[in-house]
Amino acid sequence: MPTPPRSPVRPQRPQRPSPARRPAGRSGGRPVRPVRRRRPRWAVRALTTVSVVVLASAGIGHAVLSSLDAGIARVDPFKDMKNRPEAGHGMNLLLVGTDGREKITEAERRKYRLGGAPCHCTDTVMIVHISADRDRASIVSLPRDSYAEAPAHTDEVTGQRHGPHPLKLNAAYAEGGPTLTVRTVENMTHVKIDHYLEVDFTSFMKTVDVLGGVRICTAQPLKDRYTGLDLAAGSHLLGGGQALQYVRSRHTDGSSDLGRMKRQQRFLAALVSRATSSGVLLNPMKFRDVTRAVLGSVRADRGFGTDELLDLGRAMRNFSPSSSEFTTVPIGQMAYVVKGIGSTLKWDEPKARKLFAALRDDKPLAAPHAPRAPRAHTVQVAVAPQQIRVQIENGTATAGLGQKVDGALAATGFRTTGRPTTAPDTGVRRTVVSYDPRWDRSAQSLAAALPGAELRAVPGQGPLLKVIAGADYKQVTRVRAEDPAPADPGVVTGDQVVCS
């Protein structure tokens, strides 16, 4: 019999090599695909980087993301690294914010107090962990003034060899760039870093602006003469420049860098909420604008490319603030003085080991909690309205306005007298909150319920606050006291800190 013709053999397509540093998480004996980290940073400034990650959640096609990949500046932070920590489960991304002020215009420098020469150092350092099941992002802030020990290394510019030595964490970048920063963080945490993402001021500001701003809430007024930040208590929609002031400020209170990191975490949660709920990621034109804004100043490792973005995008389609948790590495000593370095922050080693072990083991940092029930727009305030006594006066010729304001404030929880009166002057244009300076926090909480109201200190007035309703009165904004601290005061989830 004639031999039947053989089927043509198709040449096999060469397999695409795996990225050199793809995370090696394990689950059920099979490698877990790397999960891309979470979104926009910055806040931290770190914050802006998060945007790159968020962009992928739109499920945009491979071709579009390939062009995004081509536009990212590349660095090799893992060059010649040896004796690295063992890979855990999930993916760890080191998110670094640099000052990058050389790209800011002169007008922006003056407006947002960005004078001075760039320090070429890290202003923000965060580890972002994406769980292997893609259901959770854990963000750990590492204070820039943390006491650290840099491993032996060779200066990439001068070729000079340096032995191990102590330094502040943010100095690692100035001394050895991304490579020394990654090595120092891995030595301190024993967490293997899978990807590196770096952003600067310009990228952060443009990203916030193209998203249409980000809303934050503050129970206390925030004022910092160094950055120019000046926010009254209440809710604010911040544009890029104001957002940069918000995440950079260290002098609004006595908490310095630790307070700033909490604000960065709050901002990052709000940025995630904005990006995932506004529909901007599903609008091709907006998506294009956001990618262009982000790509101007982002640097990433060579293994962070199109496939990683697509993989992360699939995981993030249902991402929300409640899926994220934020904390700062526990501090054991606030002013740990080191000769030649100055005052540093010394970590609480036992608590830090426990925290980073949870990251390696892919465990949640926060105890489970019931998500906050949706409610009408509410502003967080320092003092609960139920603790504030208020007398209403009608400062206009509009009959019944005093009773209207009294009822609206009472419905929000304020202890009004229920007996509004007529003010001596019935030509008041702007609503006034008069108060005794000893009750200034109560006055600020009341003013938050009356947007645009003028605060007027009246020494000796006593605990009863007075509202003189003016012609500008429109409505009362709902307010509530800040949520009580969670069971673990060091860890919060995103839905606990965003504006409601």
Secondary structure in CASP SS format (residue, H / E / C, confidence):
PFRMAT SS
TARGET T0000
AUTHOR 0000-0000-0000
METHOD secondary structure of the structure
MODEL  1
M C 1.00
P C 1.00
T C 1.00
P C 1.00
P C 1.00
R C 1.00
S C 1.00
P C 1.00
V C 1.00
R C 1.00
P C 1.00
Q C 1.00
R C 1.00
P C 1.00
Q C 1.00
R C 1.00
P C 1.00
S C 1.00
P C 1.00
A C 1.00
R C 1.00
R C 1.00
P C 1.00
A C 1.00
G C 1.00
R E 1.00
S E 1.00
G C 1.00
G C 1.00
R E 1.00
P E 1.00
V C 1.00
R C 1.00
P C 1.00
V C 1.00
R C 1.00
R C 1.00
R C 1.00
R C 1.00
P C 1.00
R C 1.00
W C 1.00
A C 1.00
V C 1.00
R H 1.00
A H 1.00
L H 1.00
T H 1.00
T H 1.00
V H 1.00
S H 1.00
V H 1.00
V H 1.00
V H 1.00
L H 1.00
A H 1.00
S C 1.00
A C 1.00
G C 1.00
I C 1.00
G C 1.00
H H 1.00
A H 1.00
V H 1.00
L H 1.00
S H 1.00
S H 1.00
L H 1.00
D H 1.00
A H 1.00
G H 1.00
I C 1.00
A E 1.00
R E 1.00
V E 1.00
D C 1.00
P C 1.00
F C 1.00
K C 1.00
D C 1.00
M C 1.00
K C 1.00
N C 1.00
R C 1.00
P C 1.00
E C 1.00
A C 1.00
G C 1.00
H C 1.00
G C 1.00
M E 1.00
N E 1.00
L E 1.00
L E 1.00
L E 1.00
V E 1.00
G E 1.00
T E 1.00
D C 1.00
G C 1.00
R H 1.00
E H 1.00
K H 1.00
I C 1.00
T C 1.00
E H 1.00
A H 1.00
E H 1.00
R H 1.00
R H 1.00
K H 1.00
Y C 1.00
R C 1.00
L C 1.00
G C 1.00
G C 1.00
A C 1.00
P C 1.00
C C 1.00
H C 1.00
C C 1.00
T E 1.00
D E 1.00
T E 1.00
V E 1.00
M E 1.00
I E 1.00
V E 1.00
H E 1.00
I E 1.00
S C 1.00
A C 1.00
D C 1.00
R C 1.00
D C 1.00
R C 1.00
A E 1.00
S E 1.00
I E 1.00
V E 1.00
S E 1.00
L C 1.00
P C 1.00
R C 1.00
D C 1.00
S E 1.00
Y E 1.00
A E 1.00
E E 1.00
A E 1.00
P C 1.00
A C 1.00
H E 1.00
T E 1.00
D C 1.00
E C 1.00
V C 1.00
T C 1.00
G C 1.00
Q C 1.00
R E 1.00
H E 1.00
G C 1.00
P C 1.00
H E 1.00
P E 1.00
L E 1.00
K E 1.00
L C 1.00
N C 1.00
A H 1.00
A H 1.00
Y H 1.00
A H 1.00
E H 1.00
G H 1.00
G H 1.00
P H 1.00
T H 1.00
L H 1.00
T H 1.00
V H 1.00
R H 1.00
T H 1.00
V H 1.00
E H 1.00
N H 1.00
M H 1.00
T H 1.00
H C 1.00
V C 1.00
K C 1.00
I C 1.00
D C 1.00
H E 1.00
Y E 1.00
L E 1.00
E E 1.00
V E 1.00
D C 1.00
F H 1.00
T H 1.00
S H 1.00
F H 1.00
M H 1.00
K H 1.00
T H 1.00
V H 1.00
D H 1.00
V H 1.00
L C 1.00
G C 1.00
G C 1.00
V E 1.00
R E 1.00
I E 1.00
C E 1.00
T E 1.00
A C 1.00
Q C 1.00
P C 1.00
L E 1.00
K E 1.00
D E 1.00
R C 1.00
Y C 1.00
T C 1.00
G C 1.00
L E 1.00
D E 1.00
L E 1.00
A C 1.00
A C 1.00
G E 1.00
S E 1.00
H E 1.00
L E 1.00
L E 1.00
G C 1.00
G H 1.00
G H 1.00
Q H 1.00
A H 1.00
L H 1.00
Q H 1.00
Y H 1.00
V H 1.00
R H 1.00
S C 1.00
R C 1.00
H C 1.00
T C 1.00
D C 1.00
G C 1.00
S C 1.00
S H 1.00
D H 1.00
L H 1.00
G H 1.00
R H 1.00
M H 1.00
K H 1.00
R H 1.00
Q H 1.00
Q H 1.00
R H 1.00
F H 1.00
L H 1.00
A H 1.00
A H 1.00
L H 1.00
V H 1.00
S H 1.00
R H 1.00
A H 1.00
T H 1.00
S H 1.00
S C 1.00
G C 1.00
V H 1.00
L H 1.00
L H 1.00
N C 1.00
P H 1.00
M H 1.00
K H 1.00
F H 1.00
R H 1.00
D H 1.00
V H 1.00
T H 1.00
R H 1.00
A H 1.00
V H 1.00
L H 1.00
G C 1.00
S C 1.00
V C 1.00
R E 1.00
A E 1.00
D E 1.00
R C 1.00
G C 1.00
F C 1.00
G C 1.00
T H 1.00
D H 1.00
E H 1.00
L H 1.00
L H 1.00
D H 1.00
L H 1.00
G H 1.00
R H 1.00
A H 1.00
M H 1.00
R C 1.00
N C 1.00
F C 1.00
S C 1.00
P H 1.00
S H 1.00
S H 1.00
S E 1.00
E E 1.00
F E 1.00
T E 1.00
T E 1.00
V C 1.00
P C 1.00
I E 1.00
G E 1.00
Q E 1.00
M E 1.00
A E 1.00
Y E 1.00
V E 1.00
V E 1.00
K C 1.00
G C 1.00
I C 1.00
G E 1.00
S E 1.00
T E 1.00
L E 1.00
K E 1.00
W E 1.00
D C 1.00
E H 1.00
P H 1.00
K H 1.00
A H 1.00
R H 1.00
K H 1.00
L H 1.00
F H 1.00
A H 1.00
A H 1.00
L H 1.00
R H 1.00
D C 1.00
D C 1.00
K C 1.00
P C 1.00
L C 1.00
A C 1.00
A C 1.00
P C 1.00
H C 1.00
A C 1.00
P C 1.00
R C 1.00
A C 1.00
P C 1.00
R C 1.00
A C 1.00
H C 1.00
T E 1.00
V E 1.00
Q E 1.00
V E 1.00
A C 1.00
V C 1.00
A C 1.00
P H 1.00
Q H 1.00
Q H 1.00
I C 1.00
R E 1.00
V E 1.00
Q E 1.00
I E 1.00
E E 1.00
N E 1.00
G C 1.00
T C 1.00
A C 1.00
T C 1.00
A C 1.00
G C 1.00
L H 1.00
G H 1.00
Q H 1.00
K H 1.00
V H 1.00
D H 1.00
G H 1.00
A H 1.00
L H 1.00
A H 1.00
A H 1.00
T H 1.00
G C 1.00
F C 1.00
R E 1.00
T E 1.00
T C 1.00
G C 1.00
R C 1.00
P C 1.00
T E 1.00
T E 1.00
A C 1.00
P C 1.00
D C 1.00
T C 1.00
G C 1.00
V C 1.00
R C 1.00
R C 1.00
T C 1.00
V E 1.00
V E 1.00
S E 1.00
Y E 1.00
D C 1.00
P H 1.00
R H 1.00
W H 1.00
D H 1.00
R H 1.00
S H 1.00
A H 1.00
Q H 1.00
S H 1.00
L H 1.00
A H 1.00
A H 1.00
A C 1.00
L C 1.00
P C 1.00
G C 1.00
A C 1.00
E E 1.00
L E 1.00
R E 1.00
A E 1.00
V C 1.00
P C 1.00
G C 1.00
Q C 1.00
G C 1.00
P C 1.00
L C 1.00
L E 1.00
K E 1.00
V E 1.00
I E 1.00
A E 1.00
G C 1.00
A C 1.00
D C 1.00
Y C 1.00
K C 1.00
Q C 1.00
V C 1.00
T C 1.00
R E 1.00
V E 1.00
R E 1.00
A E 1.00
E C 1.00
D C 1.00
P C 1.00
A C 1.00
P C 1.00
A C 1.00
D C 1.00
P C 1.00
G C 1.00
V E 1.00
V E 1.00
T E 1.00
G H 1.00
D H 1.00
Q H 1.00
V H 1.00
V C 1.00
C C 1.00
S C 1.00
END
